[in-house]
Structures are given as C-alpha cells and as structure tokens.
Amino acid sequence: MCYQSLCQENLGQENLDRIDAPGALHHIIVRGIDQSEIFNDNVDRNNFIDRLGRIIQETKTRCFAWSLIPNHFHLLLKTGQVPIATVMRRLLTGYAVSYNRRHHRHGHLFQNRYKSILCQEDAYLLELVRYIHLNPIRANIVKDITALDKYPYTGHTVIMGKVKNDWQDIEWVLKLYDDSLWVARRKYRAFIQKGVSHRRRTDLTGGGLIRSHGGWAAVKAMRKVKTFLKSDERILGDGDFVEQVLSEAKEQIEKKHGLLAKGYDLDKIALKVSAQMQLKPSEIWAQGKERKRVNARSLLCCWAVRDLGISMAELSRHLKLSLSGVSLSVKRGEKIAKDNGYKLVDL
C-alpha cells in the first residue's frame, strides 16, 4: 500500500479545506441534495439522533447545540479525540445508508460539501447556541418559544430539562449564565426569547471578514482608518483569531508536506517507533495486548495521525482496530511521546 499518495490525498482534500484542532469549535450546516428532505418523519429523526449521540460519545466530541429541519440540520461541536471530518463522515455515511434502505432510494442524500465554520468560542458560543436553537421557529415548524420548549428535535429542550440525553453538554452552556441551574435556565430562556424578534443572522453562517465585523459598512469604516484584518470564509472570529488559526493550520500543513518530502510513510514511522521502543517492526504490526507492543502501536498511531495526516479510518483498517480504538491509541501515544521525549523528527 502506498501511504505516500494516501497522505498527499488527505492533505489536499481535507486539511487544506477543513481547519481543525483539538478543542476547536465548529458550526456545521448540512443540507439535503437539491434542497430535498433528509428527515421524512420522526422515525428518521430519532434514528439520526441516536446515531449522532453514539458517535459524539465514542469520539469524545462535545455538542453544545443542534437542530433538525426537514431539509437540513445544524450542529455546534467541539473537537475531541477525533477530527470533526471523521465524526461527520461517520454520521453522514451511516445515516444516508440507513435512510436510503428505509425509503427504498439510491444515490446521494446530502450535498457533496457540508459547511463547517471554525468559531471563536468566547465571542460566539452563546450567539450560535441561540441561532441554532431558533431554527424551528424561523422554519415555521413551531410558532413560538413556548412551542419550541416542547419541540424534541433541537437541543433547546434538553437545555430546558424537558428532554434528557447523556451526550449534549448542557452544563457548559448553562454555567455561562449562572451557577444555579434554575436561574441559569431562566436567563438562558430569556436570551433565546430575545432572539426571536431578530432578523435572520447571516453573519453567523457566511461571509468571512464581513460576517465577523457586522457587514460592509463596518469593514469599510475600519479600512478608512487603515485597519486591515485577516479574514477567511471558514472562520468566524476577529482578525487576531483568524490570523492565529490560519498560521497554525499552515504550520501543520507545511510540517506534514516536509515529512512526505523526506520519504516518511507508515512503514518509515514503524521503523522509527521500533528503534525508540526497542522492538522489531513485525512486533508492532502483530496482534496482541502485551504492554510494550500496545505502547508501540499507540506511538505509531499518534505520529501517523498528528504528524503525517493519515486518517484514523485508514489506520483502523490497516491495524484491524476499531475507530474508537485508534482514537484512544492516538491519545495514549501523545502521552508516551511527551513523557519520554520521543520525536518523529529531531529538530
């Protein structure tokens, strides 16, 4: 298997388009192909929610808000142990297969590219929670906030305590309002209520620099005083935040391309791991739960994913491990590398 070409494909298709990092906050919007419905009834919606909750828990992803509309859905996710691209691939592929089987249809269910906007958490988290949870009112699915309180296909009802699940992070959201649960829910609902009268917030779903700074008037005003801020269509935040995100993303991509140029692939990583851990390469690939072998595989997974950009799905197939097993191995490998000072390439 040629992992050199695999890595180059990953870098070209995902890492340049999808900006991500552990702890990154993403507003994700997924629409049906040709604006067709993706949820026909409550059976579809419940199937989707069950699948979403399972994947959120398995990947240690944090979910702050979500909303299902007949032809699209919104998610507000924070990257955990697994890249958001992997989380979404599992969610969309699994649901599409299930939906097509149930409705006796074939072909694509979703638009080819979902929208994923990396967001500045401190500035936008509460605004995004409100924007996402008000979608059923804007779409005329429910008429007012009283009806929204009872609508089970949005995270709002979970925050209000009307519906329970064990995968949505409501504590983090409510703590931003008050330490008292009762007071926090009252303040949160008042904040949501206030947003009902707001016009549609296009600034939260697109527009790069224009979106982040309140429209063209604000952008032009800044430019009159020689204030030029970095912008990017994939990022929602102020200029410093955008600059930092793009700089870190560029550094990671350059590092991965540099390793590829030096001939690094999965086999070369295995040789490096075997030297560090004093094991034969064949012992790394062999099945078994002997501690030294498990640690070696973990270090290999860490360097393959973090440094070379090989997808966890590909490692899962190659190592015959579950995706969650690879995810745990990556995290374990990071600790092993840090505790022992192991580096794939000496600087």
N, C-alpha and C positions, 0 to 999 in steps of 0.2 A: 504494500500500500504506500502511495506517495503522499506523505504528510506535508511535504514542502508545498505542493499545489493546494492541499487542503487548507493550510494556514493562510496562503495568499488569498484564497477564495473567501475565507472568513473575514479577513481584514478588509477586503474590497467591498463585500456586501453588507456586513453588519457593523463593524467597528467604525467605519467612516460615516455611516448613516445614523446609527444608534449610539448616542452618547450615554454611557452608563458607568456606574461605580458603586461599590457597597455603600448603602446609606443614601443613595440618590433618590429624589422624589420625582415621580412621573405622573403626569396627567395623560391618560391613554384613552383614545376615542377610536372605536371600531365600528364600521358601517357595513351593512349588507351590500352585496354586489348589485350595482344598478339601483341602489336605494331600496332593494327588496327587503321584506320582513325576514328577520332571523329568529324571532320568537313568535310562534303562531298561537300558543296557548300557555296555560300555567304549567303543563307538563314540561314543555320546552324550558320555561323559565326556571322551574325547580331543578331540572337536570343541569342547567348551566350553573346555578348557584351551588349545587352540591359539588360539581366539578371544580369550580373556582375555589371554594373553601378547602377542598382536599389539596389542591396544588399550592395554595397560599401556605398551608400548614407544613406541607412536605418540604417546601423550599425556604421556609423561614422568611417569607416576604411579608411586609406589613401592609395592610389595607386600611385606609382611613375613610374612604368614601366610594360608593358605587351606585349605579342607577341603570336599570334596564328599560329601554324604549323599544317598541316593536321592530324598528329597522336599524337600531344601533345601541351601543352601550358605552358608559363611561366608567373608568376606574381611576382611583388615586392610590398609587402603590409606591412603597419604599423598598428599594432593592435590598435583599437579604443575602443569603449564601449563594444564590443562583442568579445569573444575569436576567434582567427583565425580558430580553429577547427569547430566552429559553422558556421562561414562565409563560409568555404569550404564545409561543409555538405549541407548547403542550396544551394550553387551554383552547386555542382556536382549532387545532387539528382534531383533538379529541371530540370537541363539541360538534364540529362540522360533520365528522363521520357518523356520530350518533344521530344528528338531525337528519342527514340525508337518508340514513337507514330507516328512520321512523316515518319520514314523509315520502319515501319511495322516489327520491330525486337523485340526480347526479350532478357533478360539476362543482365549481367554487361557490361557497356560501358568502364569504367576506370579500371586500375589496382587497386587491393584492397587497396594498401597503396600509397598515393602520397608522394612525398619528400618535406619536409619543413625544411629549414635550417635557423636557427636564426643567424642574421648577425650583426656584429659590424658596426654601421651606419657610423661613421666618416671615418673609413678606407675603407669601401667597397661600399658605396651607389653609387657613380658615376661609378665605375667599373661594378657594377651589372646592372645599367641602360644601359650602353653600351653593355654589354654581352647579355642582354635580347633583346635589340632592333636590334642587328645584326643577330639574329637568322634567319630571312627570307633570308639573303644573304648566310649564312652558309648552309641553307637547299636548296639553288638554286631555291627559289621561285621568287626572284628578282636578277638581275645580278650585280647591283652596288648601290652606295649610292644615286645616282640621282633617280633610280627607287624606292629605299627604301623611299625617301622623299614623294612619292605618294602612297605608299602601305598602305591601310586604316586599316589593321588588326594588327597593332602594335602601341604602344604609341609614337613612334618616330614622326609620322606625326602630332600628337596632340601637342607635344612639339615644332615642327617646325611651327605650326599655319596653317597647310594645312587642318586639320580636327579638328572640335571642339566637345568637350563633357564637361559636367559640373561635372564630378566625378573624373577625373585624376588630381593629384596635380602637375601641371607643374611649378607653381610659385616657389615652394621649390627647385626644381631641377635647374631651370634657375638662381635663386638667388645665387647659388653656383658658377656661372660663372661671373655674373656681374649684377649690379642694373639696367642697361639699357636693356630693352627687346631685342632690335635689336642686341646689342653687345653680349648679353648672348646667343642668338640663333646662332650667327656666331661662337662663341667659342665652344658651345656645339656640333655643326655640325663638326667642325674641330676635336674635341675629338673623335667623332664617326668615322669619316673618318680614323683617325689614327689607329683605332682598326680593320679596315677591313683586314689589312695585318697580323694581329696577328694570331697565331695558336689557335686552339680551347682551351678555358680556362677551363680545367678540374679542376683547382684549385678552381674554383668558384662554383662547383657543387658536390664535394665529397672529402673525404679523411681526414677529421678531422685535426689533427696536421700537417700532410703532406701538406694538402691543404693550411692551414693558413700560412705556412712558406716557401713555394716555392719548395717543393719536398724533397726527402730523403736526398739529399746532404746537404741541409740547416739544416735539423733535425740532421743528424749525426755530422755536424760541431758544433752545439750547445751542443750536448751531450759530445763531446770531451773536452769542457771547463766546463763540469759539469752543463750545463743549461738544466733543465728538465721542460717542460711546460705542463700544463694540456691540454688535448685535448678531443674532443667529436665529433662524426660523425654528430651530429645535429646542430653544432655551427660553424660559420665562424668568426674567430677573434683571437686576440693574447691570450697568456696564461692567462693574468690577467682577460681579458674579459670572457674567458671560465670559469675560476675559480669562478668569481663573479656570472655568470648566473647559474652554477650548484649549488653553495652554496644557492642562493635564491630559486631555484627550490626545493632543498632538504628541506629547512626550511619550505616552504609552504606545501609540501607533509607530512612532519612529524607533522605539526600543524593539518592538516586535519585528519590524522590517529589517532592523540591523541584525537581529538574531538569524532571521531567514537568510540574509545575505552571507552570513558566516557558515551556512550549511546546517543550522540547527533544525532537527526534526525530532519526532518522538523517540526514535532509536538512539540519537545522539544524547537526548536528555536521559535516557535509561543508562547509557554508559557513564554519564556524569553522576547519576544517583548511585550506581553500583560502586563507583570509586569513593564517594562520600560515605556510603553506608557499609563498605567492605563486604559486598555481596556480588555474586555473579549475575550478569544481566538476565540469564534464564530464570534465576530465583525470583526476580522481580515480577516476571510475567506469570510464574506458576501460581496456581490456586493454593489457598491455604491461609490460616489465621495466625501463623507464627508471628510474634510481635515485630521482630526486625523486618520481616518481609512486608507486613502491613504498613509499617512506617516508611519503608522504601517506596511502596506504591503510592502512599499519600504524598510524599515529596515529589514524585513524578507527576501526579495529578496536579499539584499546586503549580509547578513550573510550566507544565503543558498548558494549563488554562490561563494563569495570570501573566506569564511571560511570553508565551508563544501564540496565544489566542485560539488554541484548539477548543472546539465546543465540548461541553460536558456530554452532550448526546453522543458525539463521536467516541469519546473516551469510554462511555458506558457500553457501547457496542464492542469496542476493541478489548476492554478489560473484563467483559462479561459481568459488570456490576450494574446495579440499579442506578438511576439518575440521582436519587437521594444518597446512595452510597458514594457516588463520585463527589457529590457536593460536600459530604462530610469528610471525605478524604482530602479535598482541597483545603478545607478549613484546618484539618489536623496537620496537613503538610506545611501550611503557613506558620503554625506554631513550632513545628520541628525545625524549619529553616531559621526562624527567629531565635529560638533557644540555643541552637548550635552554631549560628553564624554561617549557615550554608548559603552559597550563592551560585546561581546557574553560571554566571559570567563574572569574573573578578574585575572590578572597576580599576 
